[in-house]
Amino acid sequence: MGDNPVTIDSQTIDLGQVGVDFAVNAGPRIIGYARHGGPQLFASLPDDVIEHPAVGTYRFLGGHRLWRAPEEPAITYEPDDTPVTVTIMDAGFELVGTLGADAIVKAISVSQHGGFTIVDHELRNEGWTPVRLAPWAITQLVPGGTAILPQQRVTADEDGVLPNRHIVLWPYTDLSDPEVTISQDQVTVYASDRPSKSKVGVPNRLGWIAYALGDELFVKWSALHRDSELYVDRGVSAECYRDERFIEMETLGPLVTVQPGKRALHREIWTLLDVSEDTVPDVLESLPAEPEVLGL
């Protein structure tokens, strides 16, 4: 916990079916996302921090953020609690951060299309040398629900004798703990308030990951995993982290070299659905398997 919690100055944008809150004095950060009349699933963490001797204090704040992978604390945990440039557009808004490590600038833009929210992430190289990195989009959600990471369900060869999937685990993940469950179709992570940590990762083969809490289902799509590309974290593009404070739903783009004046792009598509515990499996089964199917 931080000794001096930051005060978040925020602004709210009504996008029709959802309301979005974003910070104006930090980020770029989306700190709230909810259907009108629906619950707020995004975590609020104004006083939770990471301390690292190379960069100082990184404040989580909660909600949705853009990081750069791989996770190198001296770069990744660079503080971003400085004002962002806000541009309001007809269909949404854009948030642009200040010049960061290696002259990388982070930007997030948001627009609404029917029941879907498009969240575009950019890592812009405004320096003079190439930078090797991957976009890393992270959403912090309140505990109490269950995260779902679907698994590949088709065989890798016609005889079905070759492996067709892999799951990546972090050193602190204990599979004997009850939070992580692996089944034939999915990996689930229960966001308990037990003081422990768990993290798992999978290749994003079906396009979506989801978080179910009560009658609310938060779904986000990102580009399908491409075997021709290189991904950090032992080759996964969807990850989930939890501890007693929050759960994180994460997607990653492939590792790329961003030349001066160029940018790395990563798109997520979000939606919030009103469900019941009994209907969640059927709703998940009916989700489009690729973000392109949404036509966005």
N, C-alpha and C positions, 0 to 999 in steps of 0.2 A: 504494500500500500504506500502511496506517496504522502510525504509530510505536508505538501502544499497542493491540494487538489486544484486543478485548473477549472476556471469558469468557462463553460462552452457558450459562445455566442452563436446562435443558430437562426436559420430561416426555414420556413415551411413553404413548400410548393404543392398546390393541389393539381394532380395530374388526371383528375376525373375519377377513375375507379380507386385510386390510392392517393395517400398523402405521403410526401417525402420530406424529411428533415435533414438539413446538412449544416455542418459547422462552417462558419465564416472566418474564424480565428485559428483554424488548425486544419491540417489535412493535405490533400482532399479527403474528406470523410463524409459518408452518408450515415447519419446517426439515428434515423428513424424511418420505418417503412411499414405502412399498415393500410388495410382496407378501411374505408369510412365505416365507423361503427365496430370495427374489428379490433382484436387485441394487438398490442405492440410486442413483436417477437424479438426485435433487435435489443441486444444487451446495452445497458448504460453503465459505463465504468470510468467515471471522471477521475477517480483517484487511484486506479490501478496502473502500475508502471513496471518497466524493465530498466534496471540500472546496469550500465556497462561502462567500464573505465575509459574506453576509447571514445565514446560519444556522449556519455552523460545519461540523462533521464528520458526514456521514451514513454509517452503516455498513451495507453490504449484508447481511452475515451469510449470505446464500444462501437457498435454498428459495423459499417463496411469500410474497408480501407484497401489501398493498393500498395503492395510491397514488391520488391524485386528479389527473385531467386537467382542462385542458391542462397540459403540462409547463412550469411556471414555477419555476425553481430556487429562488428565495427562499421559495417555499411548498412545492413538491414535495419538496425535499431536507431538509425539517425533520427533525432527529434524532428517532428513536423508540426509543432504547435506554434506556427506563425500564420498570419492571415493568408487566405487564398484569394485568387482573382475569380469573381463570380460573374458569369454571363447568363442572363435569363433569355431564353428563346421561346418561340411560340409553343413548341411541343415539349419543352423541358428546360434543362440548364446544363452549364459546364462549370467545373471547378478545376482551377489550375494552381498547383503549388509553386513554391519558390525553388530556386536552383539548389540542387542537392549534391550528394557525393558524385564524383566523376561527371559533374555538370548534367546530371539526369534530372529532368523535370517530370513530375507525376501529374496526370490529368484524368479526370473522370467526367464523362458526360452522360446524361440521363434523358430519355424520352419515352413517352407512352404510346402504345399502339394497341387499342382495344384493351383486353385484359392482360397484356404483357408489357413489362417494363424492360427497355433495352438499356443496358449499362455498359458503356464502352470505356475501356481503360487504355491509357497511353503512357509509355515511358519514352520521353523525348530526349535525344542526345543533343544538347545545346553547347557541347564543348568542341574540342579540336582533335580528339582521339577516339577510336572505336571502343565500345564497351560491350562486353559479353554478359548477357543477362536473360532472364525469363520473366514475363509478367506473372504476378501472383495475386489473385483477387481473394480476399478473406472477409467473411461475414461472421461477426460475433453475435450469437443468439442466447437468449435466456435459457437456463437449465430447466429440466423437468420433462423434456420431450425425447424423441428418438430420431437420430439421423440415419438416413438410408443411402448407401452407396451400392447401386446395382452392379452385378457381376456379369461377365460375358457368359452367354448361355448356348453358344454354338461351338461345335468342335473345330479344332484347328486343321484337321485332315479328314478325309472321307472315311477312314477306318476308326477314328476316334481314339487313337492310341497316343497322340502327342498332347503335351500340356497346352491348355488354352487360356490360362489366366495366371496372374500373380498378385500377391498382396504384400505390401511393404509395411514393416513395423518399426517403430522408434524404440530406443533402448529402454525407456521407462514404461512401455506398454506390456502389461502382464495379462496374457490371455486366460489365466485362471480367474481373473477378476470378472464380475458379472456384467460390466459395462459393454464389452465388445462381444458380439455374436457373429459367427460366420456360418452362413447357410449356403445351399446350392445356388440360390438366386441373388443373394445380397450380403453385404456386410452392414450390420447395424451397430450404432453406438448410442447407448442410453446416457443422456446427460444428467447423471446423478449429481448430488451435492456431496458425495463422499470425497474426502481430501486425498485424491490420487490424480494421476495423469494418464491419459491414453491418447495414442495417435495411430491412425492407419491410413494407408494410401492405396489406390488402385488406378489402373489405366481407365480413362473415361471412355468406355466402349458404347454406352447407350445414350450419351449426350446430357443426362440430367443427374443431379443429386437432390435430396430432399430432406426436410426436417418437419416432423409431425409433432404438434403439441396441442392437446385438447381437440378442439374443432377446427384448428388452423393447420394448413399444410403449405409450407414455403418450398417452392421448387425453383431451382436455377439450372439453366442449360448453358453449356459452353461447347466449343468446337470438339468434335470427336477426336480421340487419340489417334495420332498418325504414326505408324510404325517406322516410317521413313525419317522421322524427326528425332532429335535427342531431347530427353526430358531429364530434369534434375531429380533428386530423391529416388534414385534407383529405378527411374523410368515410369513414374506415375504422373497422372494429370488431374486427379481428384483426391482430396485429402480431408480428413476430419480429425480435429483435436478437441479434447475436453479436459477440464478440471472442475473443481467444485464451484467456480465462479461463472463459467460460461462454456459454450460449445462453439467451435468454429467450423464453418463449411467453406472449403477452399478449392479453387480451381487454378490450374497453371497452364500457361502456354509453353511451347517448346523453347529451348535455349537457342538464342540468336545473337549475332553480332550486330549491334546497332551502330551504323556509321554516323559521323558528325552530320547534323542536320536532318537525320532520319529518326524513325520512331518504331517501337514495337507495340503492336495492337493486340488487345484481347477483349472479346465480347462475351458478356453474360446476358441471358434473358431470364427475367424473374417473373413469377406469378404467385399469387396467394389464393388458395382455394378453401372454401368452407366445406369441411368433411366431418365425418364421425369416425370413431375408432374402427367400426365394422366396415366402413367403405374405403378406408385408406388403401388396402391391397388392390382393390379393383381400380381405384383412381390411378395408382402408380402403374398398373398394368396397361392402362389406356393412354399413358403419356406418349407423345411422339418420341420415337427413338433417336431422332436427329434434330438439332435446332433448325436446320434448313427447312424441315417440314412445316415449321411455323410460318414460313414465308417472310421472315423479318431479317 
